[in-house]
């Protein structure tokens, strides 16, 4: 691994005392940092597969590759090297093969497999559409996979005769389940045998039964996001391809896992609650033949994400405030035990060995970027297997710590505070608030979180700013009651939490109240828009893919139930709640210079929200600049455009908070071609 990252590590001079000097990372440095993907521990617990994603400026893409490391330690080995991404590694039950998804053929995900010791991958699937997910059968003889159905001949004829069009909420590509024989596919890629078909449901997550004779899966009535609440649990009998529904209740039921004896299925359930967005889901169980659904625990006050059902219990992961852990649930008693430690650890991406005696995970901390770890289940003693910190060793980075305060209504709020490396408590610093999305996201005190690719926190910290990341009401990790505190109070209560966080820093004597900035993407962009219209405390604000008018959002988004879950009514029934919670309801008093950033093809927060806010601010003489990132949806996911997002934010806040000349975004400084090619050559 050190060989791969050698060119990512900055060459640093050595000072007179022998200590290497460090420098502030650039935008390109932040984009080039490797990011770990999920772990997959081998069935015997001896090896761990995982992915590493890096920026490839030459093809303008983030490319993932599969890596392998011994659980006993040693140098990691890169297994895949194609120009296109390889992801989702999965071990064969005997541990001899590692299958994965790759876009290396026709830029469309297919299943490949290679010997665990390395070698040339074999393509296993020839699906007409991109494979979404796959899993080995317990005996290793077959692989099941899901993919959207291909266009029918009638659909192709329609397009040929009438051109391309879509009938809204009626034209869907349903996802279905297929299986292939591994031995045959090793000889020649297989389209697989379709196991489900038709337009009665669209398949989601699935799992093989221990005897490899059945597959449990979740499915909604169609693939439209607005119908996620209709997801139920089904069982497919492979002997005759018969399908029966074993769970049928309101609210989503998803992510099935089999009991070790194959008699029961555990799954994540809303337990009949159709207003489920901010509510806790439950691990629930049902007999494989169907019957009554039983919640395994109503006492756990957070969202569980099921991992496996092994002999001694059901394993799941969940947030605990800003921490994240692995838990074991006794399905008979409902007793829950936390496996990982200490309490503040941020651990994610767990995978368990076949016997459950060992597990792998990814963990980071305020002083360490995330790395791959392994531990025995009986005694949690994590062993670090990778060293991604080497990629950031030459950088001057801010320190991370948790801070807490009370909002104006008395609600306890937490946040992550990034301080300059040379922080002086006697000085007053400008404050930049970065607000996460969701609203059920959460900011954790981990070095170089992914939001560094939108908002370069450490560059600002090095310049002499405090960066505050607020886990406002509605954030994950703090329990259901906290997540529901912004029900019919969106924006309003969220603003309390941000402003009281700034007041907390001012009261400590650390913050300069005359130099405040705020920014965020998605829900964070909405809160930023709310603040830009409802208060004049900020010198500048950046609104990324944010909602400006809930009515506009409701009628145009691809996920309308979200609005009903949080506001309780549609705009016609209750126009006042839409005015109260919309930035546009306060725009008459807006004064804050505002940068608006939005993807051209955003369907989650349609770009009409951005244009509406821009025009309203301009009409009132408020300085506003709007940048549309061409070809992107709700997220910006290519290195060059992400570089633009960061540079635009840097220029905006550096001007308004630090007094730099305001850059002209239409004519930016562009490096010489040879320098650009040097950047593109980075792995």
N, C-alpha and C positions, 0 to 999 in steps of 0.2 A: 504494500500500500504506500509506503514512503516513496517508492519509485514513481508511482503515478502522480503523487501530489508534490513532487519535488519542484516542478515548474510553477506550482501555485504558491509556494512558500517564498516570501519576499527575501531576497538576499540582503542581509543587514550588515552594516559596518560594526566593528567591534570597538567599543569605547576604551579609554585608557585603563579602566578598572577591569576589563575583561568581559563586561556585560554587553550583550548585543544591544545596539540602539534600535528603536522601533519608529514606525511612522504611521500616520493616519491612513486608514484604508481609503481608496478611491471608489467611485461607483463601480468601475470595472472589477476591482478587487472583490467587492461584495457580491457581484454577480458570478464571479468565478469560484466562489467557495463551494466545495462539495456538500451535498445534502444527502443524508441517509434515508433510505426507504425502509419498509417493514422487514423484520427478521423472519427466517424460516429455519428452525432447528431441525436436524436430521432425526429420523425415527429413533435411532439409538442414542441420540443426544451428543454425538461425538463431533459434529460439525455444524456450522451455522452459515446459511446462505442469506444474502441481503443485497440491496441495490444501492448504488451511489449515483447521484445525478449531478452533472456538471453542465455549464453553459458552453455551447458550440456556436461561436459567433459566425463561423464560415457558412453554416447552413441555417443560422438564426433559429436555433432550437435548444431546448434543454434535453440532454440525452442521458438516459439511465443505462447502467450496465450492471450485470450480476457478478457478485463477488462471493468468495468462499473463504472461511477461516476455521481452523481447528478449535474446538472448545477448550482444548488443553493449552492453547496459545500458539504463537508462531506468526509468521508473516502471512497476511491475507493474499489471496490469489484472485486475479481478475479472470472470470470465465468467459464473458462475452465481449466482443470488440467491434460489432457491426456499427455502421454509421447511424443507424436508426436505433431507437430505444429497445431495450430488453427489460422486462419487469415481471413481477409476481412469480418468483421462483417457487416451485413446489416439488418436494421429494417424492420419489416412488416409494411404496411401502417397504421395499427391501433396501432402500438407501443407495441403490446402484445408479439411479438416474435422477437428473434434475431437469424438470420441465419448466418452461417459462413462456410468457407471451412476448412476441417481438413484431415490430412493424417493418422488418427488414425486407419483406416482399410486398411490393405494391403499396407501401406505406399503410398497411392494414394489419391489425393484430391477428396473428395466428399462433398456434401452440407449437413450440419446438421442444426437443429434448436432447440432452447431451449426457455422456457418462459423467458421473460425479467426480471422477479424477481428471476431467478435462477432455477435450477432443472436439471434433466437428459436430455442430448441432444437426439433428435430423428434423425436418419439418413434418409434423404429425397431422395438422388439419389443412384442409383446402376449402374452408368455409367461404361462401360467396360474399358474406358480410363479415365485418370485424368481430372476432371473438371477444366477448366481454369478461368471462370468467371461466375457470376450469378446475377440475379436481380429479385426482387419481381414485380409482376404486380401491377398497381395502385390500383386495387380492392382487392389485397391480396389473390386472389383465385388461382393464378398460380405463378410459378417461371420459368423463362427462363434461360438456361445455355448453355455454349459452351464447347465442348470437341473435341479432335481429333478423327477421325473415327478409328474404330478398324480394325485390319487386316482382310481382306476378306478371305474366305475359299481358294480362289485361291492362295493368298499370303502365307497362312499357308501350303498349299500343296507344293508350290514352295520351301519353307524353309525345309520342311520335306524331299523332294526328292533331292534338290541340295545344301543344307546348306544355311547359311545366307549370303546374299550379298546385295549391294545397287547399283542401276544404277544412277550415279551422275546426278543431275538436272532433274531426271525423277521419282524417287521413293519418293513420298510424302504421308504424312498422313494429309489430308485436315481437317480443323476444321469446324464443323457445329453447327447449333443452334437447340436446343430442348426445349420443355416445359413440365412441369409436373403439375398435379392437386395437390395442397397442401394438401387438405383433404385426398385424397387417399394415398399420400406419407407419411402422418403422421401415417397411419395404416401399411404400408409396403413400403420399399424403392422402388423407381421407376426408370426405365431406361429412362423414358420420351418418349415423342412423337417427332420423328425427324421432324423438320420443314424445314430444308434445307438439301440437299444431293447432291451427284455427285462430279464431278471434274471440274466444270466451275469456281468455286471461293472458297476461303478459308476465313471464317468469322473472323473478328477482334472484334472491340468494337460494342456494341449494346445498344438500349434504347427502352423501352416500350412507346407507344403512350398514352396520358392521358386517352383515353377511353378503353384501354387494348385490342383493336381490331387489332392493328398493331405493328410491331417492326421494327425500323430503324436500319440498321447495315452497317458497312464498311466491305469491302472484297476486297482482291487482287486475281489475277488470280491463284496463288498457295501460299503455306506458305513459299516459299523460300525468305530469306531476300533480295535478289537482286531484287525482284519484288515488294518491298514495294511501289514503285512509281506508281504501277497500281491500288492502292486501290481507290475504288469508293464507293458511297453511294447507298444503296438499301432499299426498303421497302417491308416487308413481310406482306401479308394479312392473318391473322390467320383463317379466315372463310374457305379458300380453299387452303391455303399454296402456293398461287401464289406469285412470287417475281418479282419486276420490279426495274430496275436501274433508279434512279432519278438524279444522278450526274455521268457524264462520261466525264472526262477531264484528261489531262496529269498531272503528279505529284500526290502525295498522298492526298486523301480526307478521313478524319478519324473522329472518336469520335463524332457521331451524338447525338444531344439533341433536343427534341421536344419543340415547342412553347406551352404555356399553353392551347391554343385553339385547338391544334392538326393539325393546317393547314400548318405549316412550320417546317422546320428542320434547325437548326444551326449546323455547323460542322467546324472542323479545316481544312484549305485548303492551298495547295501550289499555288492555282490559276493558274494551267497550267505549273508551273515551274518544269521541270524535274531535274535541278541542284539545288536541294532544301536544301541540307545538312546545309549550312551556311546562308540560306536566311530566312527571316521572313515568318512564316505561317500567315494566316489571319482567323479571324472568318468570315465565309461566311454563307449565307442563301439560301435555295431553297424551293419552294412550295412542299408540301408532295406528290403531284401528278407528280412532275418533272417540268422542265422548266429552265429558265435562272438562273445562279448562280450569286449572288451579294455579293461582299466583303462588310462587315459591316464597316470596317475601314482599310485604308491603312496608317493611320497616326501613329499608335502605333508601335514604333520601338523596339519591342522585340517579343519573342515567347509567344503566349497566350495558356494557358491550360484550356479548357472549364470545368466549374463546373456544372452550371444549367442555364436554362432559366425559370425565374420566372416572375410574373406579370409585374414588373417594369423594367426588363432588363435582359440582358445576363451577367452572372457572370463568371469571369475567373481569373486565377492566372498568375503571371508573375514575372520574376526577374527584378530588377532595380539596376544595378551595383551589389553589394554584398547583397542587400536587396531583399526581396520577399514579395509580397502583393496580396490582393484580390481587384479586380476591377469590376465595373458595367458599362456595355456598353448599351446605348440606341440604340436599333436596328433601330429606325426610323431616328435618327439624326446622329448617329455615335459618339455621345458625350461619353467620358469615364471619370469616376470619381473613384478615389482611395478610398477604404473603410478603410483599415487598416492604422495604423500610429504608431510611427512617421516615417519619411522618411527612417531611417536606420533600421527599424525593419526587422528581418528575420522571416517570418511567412509562413508556408507551411501546406499541408494536410487539406485544408479547407473542411468543410461540412456544408450545410445549412438546416435549419428546413423547413418544408413543406410550411409555409407561408412566408419564407424568412426574418422573423423578428429577428432571432438569428442564430449565426453560431459558430462553434467550429474550432479550429486550433491548430497546434503545433508551438511553438516559443522558440527560444533560443537567447543568446546574448554573448558578450565577457566574461561576468562574470557569466553566468548561462547556465547549460545544458538545452536542450529542454524539455519543459513541455506542458501539454494540457491546453488550455485556452478556454474561451467562452466569447462572447460579443453580445450585441444587435446590430442590423444593423443600427438603427437610430442614435445611438451615440456610437462611438467606445470607449468602456471602458472595456478593457480585464480583465477577472478574472481568476486567475490561479487555476486549479482544481487538479493538481498532484504535487508531490514533489520528482522528480527523483534526484534532487540535493543532497538528503540525501545519495545517494550511493557513491558520490564523496566527501563528507564533510571532510573526514579525510586525503585527499591528498594535497600535495603541487603541485600546478599547475601553469603553466606559464600564463602571461597576454597576451591578444589578442588586437591588434589594427590595423587599416587600415593605410597603408603607400602608398605614390604615388611618381612617378618619371617619367622621360622621357627617352625613348629608344633612340638609336643613330640616328634614322631617325626622332626623334621629337614626336613619338607617346606617348601620356600619358598612363602610365601603373599603375595599382593598385596591391597591394598584402596585405596579412595578415601577420603581424609580431608577432611571439610569443617570448616574452622576459622571462628570468628567473624572478621568484618572487622577488628576491633581486637585480634586474637590477641596475647597476651603469653606468651612461652615460660616466664616465671618463675611463672606462675599455674597452679593445678590446676583443671581443668574437669570437670564431669560429662560422661559419655560415653553417647551413644545409638547403639547398633548397629542398622543397617537392613540386613536380609538379603534378597537377591534370590531369585527363584523359579527353577524349572527342573527339576533342579539346573543344567542347562546354560545358564542365563542368565549375564550378566556385567554388572557395574557399571563404567561408564566415567566418566572425569573430565570431564564435560560439564555446563555450567551448566543448572540447572533441568531435570533429567531427568523423564520422566513419573511416576516414583514420588512426585514432589511432590504428586500428587493423592491419594495415600494417606497419606504421611508427610511433613509439612511441614518438611523439613530446615532450610531457611533461617530459619524462625521460631524454631526451637530454637537455631540458631547465633547469631542476633541476641540471644537471651536469655542467651547465655553457655555454650553446650555445644559439645563436639566431637561430630561425627557420623561414625561409621566404617561404611563399606560394604565388607564382606568378600567377596572373590572366593574362596570356600572351595573345597576339593577337589571336583571335579565340574563346576566352572564352565567355560564355553566360552572359547576363545582361548589356552589353555595346552597344547594337545596332547592326544592320546588317552590317554596314560598318566596324565596328571593327572585327566582326566575319569573314569577308572576307579578312582581311589584310594578312592572311597567304596563300591565294590562290596562287599557284605556288611559294610559298615562305616558305613552311613548313620547320621547323627545323632552317632555316637561320634566319628568323624574330623572331621565338620563342627564339632562343639563344640570340639575341639582348636583348630581354625583361628580361631574367634571368640574364644575365651578367650586364646589366645596373642597375638592382635591387641590385645586390651585390655592384656595384660601388657606388650606393647611400648610402648604409650602411657604406662603407669604408670612403666616404667623410664626413659622420657625425661623424667619429671617433669611431664607435661602432664595426666595423668588423675587424678581423684579416685576411688580404688577404692571409696569408700563411697557413690558416687552413679553407679550404672551402670543402664542400661536397654537393652532389646533388643526388636526387633519385626520382622515380616516377613509376607509373604503367600504362600500356596501352599507351595512347598518352603521358603521363608523362614519361613512360619508353622509348618511342621513343626519346623525347627531351633529356632525360638523355644520351641515346646512342649517339645522335648527338653531345652532349657536350663532351662525353668521347673521341670522335675521332677528334673533330675540335678545341679543346683548351686544354692547359696544365695547366689551372689555378686551377683545383681542385686537392685536395689530394686524393680523392676517390669518386667513383660514384657507384650507384646501379641501374641497369636496370631491371625493373619489367615488364614482358610481353610486351617488346618493339619491335618496328619495327627497323630492321637494314638495310634492303634493300627494297625499295618500289617495285621493280620489283618482288622480291621473295614474298613479301606480296600480290601484285596484283594477281599473278597467283595462290595463295594458300588460300587466305582468303575466308570466307563465305559471305563477304559483299563487293564484288569488286566495286560497284558503288561509295563507299566512296572515293576510290582513284581517280576515274575519276572526281568526284566533286571538289577535291582539287588540282589535278595536271593537269586536262584538257585533257589528252591524255593517251594512253596506252604506255607501255615501247617500243614497236616496232616503234610506230609513233614518239615518242619524247624521245629518250634515255637520252638526256642531262638533262631534268628536273628531271628525276629519279636519275641521278648521283648527281646533285646539291643538292637535298633534302634528300639523303640517307646517314646515318652514314658511310656506307661502301665506299662512295665516298671520305672520308677524312681519312680512317683508316691508311694510310701510316704514318701519323704524330702522331698517338695515343701514349700516354704515361701514361695515368691515370689508376691506379689500379681499376679494375671493377668487381663488383659482378653482376652476371646475375641470375635472378629468373624467372622461367617460369612454367606454368602448362603443364603437359605431353600431355593433349588432347585438347589444345587450338586451336580452329578453327577460332576465330576472328583474333588473331595474331599468326599464326601457328609457332610451335616451331622451324621450320627451321631457322627463323630469329635469334633465340638465339644461335643455333649451329654455324651459319655463323659468327656472331660477335665473339663468343668465339674462334673459330679457327683462325680468322684473327688477333685477339689480341695476341693469343699465338704464332702465326707465327712471330710476331714482338717483342717478349720478354716482352710484357706488362703483369704485374701480373693480372690474371683473375681467378675467381672461378665461376662455374656455378652450380646452384642447380635446379633440376627438381622435382616438387611436383607431386607425382604419383596420377593419377586418376582425376586430376583437369583440368578444361577447362580454360577460360580466367580469371576467378576470383578464389580466394582461399576462400572457404565458410564453412570450418569446423574448430572448435576451435584448434585442435591439430596442424594442418598444418599451421594455422594462427599464432599460437605461434612460430612455426619454422621460418616462414617468418620474424617475428619481432626479434626473437633472432639472426637470421643470419644478419639482418641489424644492430642491436645493436653491435654485435661483429665486423662487418666490419668497421663501422665508429668509434667505440671506439678505435680500433687499429690505424687507419690511422689519426684520428684527436686528440685523447687523449693519444695515446701511450700505450694503453693496449696490452698485448700479444695477438697475433692473434689466436683465437680458431681454433681447428681442427674440421671442420664441420662433418667429418666422425665419430668422437668419442666424441660427446658432453657429458657434465656432465648431468647425468640423476638423478633426485631425488629418494630417497628411495621409495619403493612401498607404504609404509604406508602414506608418504606425498602425493604421486600422488593420492591415493585414497581419501585423505582429500580434494584435489583440485577438484576431480571429484564429490564430494558430494555437491558442491555448486549448488544452483538452477540456 
